[in-house]
Amino acid sequence: MKNSNKNKVYYGLYAFISSFVLTRGIFLLYLSYRGLTASEIAIYSIILNAMTAFCEVPTGVLGDKIGTRNSVILGCVLLTLHAIIMANTHNHIILIVMGGVEGVAYTFISGSDSALLYEILEEKEEQKEYLSVNSKLLAIQSMTMGIMIFAGGVIAKYSWEMVYYIQALAMFISVLMLGKITTQGRKNLLLNKGDEQKHINRWKKLIKYDPQIVFLIFILGFSICDGIFCGYYNMNQLIFSKVGISVAIIGAFFSASYFINSVAYILVNYILKIINRKQMFIYGLILQSIILFALVVVSNKGAFLVISIIACFVPEIIFTVADSIIQDYIISEYRATMLSIVSMVRTGITAICYGGMGIMFDQVSVKLFLLGMNIIIIVLSIISWCFYFKLRKGKKLIRKIEKK
């Protein structure tokens, strides 16, 4: 128990310190400060997103082979090197290449960090606490990011390089915290290392098992919802501008969003005392549809802004609950791989949704845009509910397969 508690503490410290992302809100401005043109900055962003998408699954597979903890450590090491090099080079090509390094680094962390937390809890049969623990950590991370993004802008007025040095130090300390985590979750896999066919057969059984296919379809539906919600969040800058909300208020809205999201993560634990995860997931989707419809009919700017805040708040609760549901339906040996696949699907669909929403936004009014988005969410919500009920039937058999 003591070892388990230590692992939780070290993971919590890692989650907190790794949230010192001072460059998150100004890294494009930093590239401009280094002399990159708008086209070169665009190339940096393209490489960053492309490497994130292409490397999600390969790094996830590698994470299952070397262990989730080691995968996250490798990602943090790359982010440390990335920050140091960014602060010390003026070469445009190297700066652009660093976009690829950053993308790869995050793919080592994406999925593996939540898988590591689940492993830590699973060792002491505390996986039922995953949603509660993870939501608290997400709240802390969100608040920390909000503070650090603001701090990064302030520090940059005095020294751009210092922003990256502080971030490099935070990533390095994160590596030290991760290094102190000791889990036994890889032992069973190592004992069966020579029996490759056994692992292949187990993987095939899960893929061919109908409820598992339902699970994958559930992920696809949720990813589309996620893509639309994320696209909507980013599009708010344009939406607010069209309805006549000032730039100052728009800036305040996005600065405050990290703090607002932290409340959503904390609220999950209190809601769980009243309703279960299934109900929270379903009611969350229903509530989001109602909120989006309210944006269509409201005309007052103040009311529109308040409802928009709620529209960005509710999805965070849905995402947190969905993450815990997904964790429950993944076998331990392939957890990092599966979570990387989920992350890749979500990233890819988000990019597609964002692009489609951008095209649609230029063609129609704000009201019609929001109405169209709401109709899609309602349809996807109904589909997601149906598949979620079927997921429950397959859970016991999945656990039986895992024990064989």
Secondary structure, 3 states (H helix, E strand, C coil): CHHHHHHHHHHHHHHHHCCCCCCCCCHHHHHHHCCCCHHHHHHHHHHHHHHHHHHHHHHHHHHHHHCHHHHHHHHHHHHHHHHHHHHHCCCHHHHHHHHHHHHHHHHHHCCHHHHHHHHHHHHCCCHHHHHHHHHHHHHHHHHHHHHHHHHHHHHHCCCHHHHHHHHHHHHHHHHHHHHCCCCCCCHHHHHCCCCHHHHHHHHHHHHHCHHHHHHHHHHHHHHHHHHHHHHHHHHHHHHHHHCCCCHHHHHHHHHHHHHHHHHHHHHHHHHCCCCCHHHHHHHHHHHHHHHHHHHHHCCCHHHHHHHHHHHHHHHHHHHHHHHHHHHHCCCHHHHHHHHHHHHHHHHHHHHHHHHHHHHHHHHCCHHHHHHHHHHHHHHHHHHHHHHHHHHHHHHHHHHHHHHC
